[in-house]
Amino acid sequence: MIKKQGKIHSKNTLSRSINIKKGSSKAAYYAFLKEKLNYMFG
């Protein structure tokens, strides 16, 4: 059950990070990581 949920989550995260890498902006990528951490822990 948990594994299935994790797969869906990582799929969404992966597609999002690919979109950011296409933009090729490290600042945008780190902003995304920060936003993700805030969502997870905030």
N, C-alpha and C positions, 0 to 999 in steps of 0.2 A: 504493500500500500504506500508506504513512505517513499520507496524507490520510484514508484510511478509518478508521484507528485513531484519529486525532485527532477525527474526527466522533463516534465512539462515546464517547470520553472527554469531549468538550465537551457532549454530550447529557446524560450523567450529571451533570456539574458544573452544567449549566443547571437541571436539574430540582431539584437540591439547593439551589441559590441561590434558586430560586423558593419552595421550602418555607420557607427562612429569611426571605425577604422577607415571606411571609404572616404570620410571627410578628412582623414589623415591629420587630425588635430589632437595632440596629446593633452592639451588643456581641456578639450571637450571630453576626452576619455576619462581623465581624472575627476572631472566634475560629475561624470556619470557614476564613477566608483563611490565618490563621496555621497551622492544622492542615494545610492543603493545602501550604503552603510547606515545613513540616516534613517532610511525606511526600515531596515532590519532591526536597528537598535534604538531608534528614536521614538 
